[in-house]
């Protein structure tokens, strides 16, 4: 199973579930996906970096 993240929708897509994956979606690893969800569950926000890759928003 491949996991993708789309900057335009700020959503995750799975090739085994979704038939329409946005053109801007980039593949991420299972480990990256799990890490992002764990951090999101503790109140962090998922944002994208300049390359469209998902990351956690750093509070300043």
C-alpha positions in Angstrom: 0.0 0.0 0.0 1.3 3.5 -0.9 0.3 6.6 1.1 0.2 10.0 -0.5 -0.3 13.5 0.9 -1.8 16.4 -1.1 -0.8 20.0 -0.4 -3.9 21.3 -2.2 -6.3 19.3 0.0 -4.1 18.8 3.0 -5.3 15.2 2.9 -3.9 11.7 2.9 -4.7 9.2 0.2 -4.2 5.5 0.0 -3.7 3.8 -3.4 -5.8 0.8 -2.2 -8.8 3.0 -1.3 -8.8 6.1 -3.4 -9.2 6.1 -7.2 -8.8 9.8 -7.6 -5.5 11.0 -6.1 -4.7 14.7 -6.7 -1.9 15.5 -9.1 0.1 17.4 -6.4 0.1 14.4 -4.0 3.5 13.1 -3.0 4.3 9.6 -1.6 5.2 9.4 2.1 6.2 6.4 4.1 4.1 4.5 6.6 6.4 5.7 9.4 6.0 9.4 8.3 2.2 8.9 8.2 2.1 7.4 11.7 4.3 10.0 13.2 2.2 12.8 11.7 -1.1 11.3 13.1 0.5 10.7 16.5 1.5 14.4 16.7 -1.8 15.6 15.4 -3.6 13.6 18.0 -1.7 15.6 20.7 -2.8 18.9 19.3 -0.2 19.7 16.7 -1.2 21.0 13.2 -0.1 19.2 10.0 1.1 21.8 7.4 3.3 21.5 4.3 6.8 22.6 3.7 8.0 24.5 0.6 8.2 21.1 -1.3 4.7 20.1 -0.5 5.8 17.5 2.1 3.7 17.2 5.2 5.3 18.4 8.5 4.2 19.5 11.9 3.7 23.3 12.5 6.4 24.6 14.8 5.0 26.9 17.5 7.1 30.0 18.0 
